[in-house]
Amino acid sequence: MSSSKDNKVCKNKKCQKILPAGYKYKYCEACRTQHAYTAKKVIKGVGSGAASLVVLIVTRGKIKPGK
């Protein structure tokens, strides 16, 4: 007699897959992979934006792209 408390489910509201017994993560493998991919893309985008800002500050705005 296993109750619903014994069954762990993925914390992603759109997923809700039942996780195996003894699984140590809150999210299923697919959701964890997707989250890592999204975080990697965000960090990459923020990094390129920060690099552009550094160039702008160092050159004091003397370089104007598009000319």
C-alpha positions, 0 to 999 in steps of 0.5 A: 500500500504505497500512498501518494507521499511515497511517490516523488514527482518531478518538481517541474509543473509541466512535467510531473513525471514519477521519479524512481525510489531513491532518486536524489534530485527534485527534477527528472533527468530530462528537466535537469538537462533542459535547465542546464542547457538554458542556463548555459545559453543565458550565461553565454549571452550575458557574457557577450553583453558584458564584454561589449560593455567593457569595450565601450567603457575602455574606449570611452565610446570612441569606437562606433560600430556600423561606420 
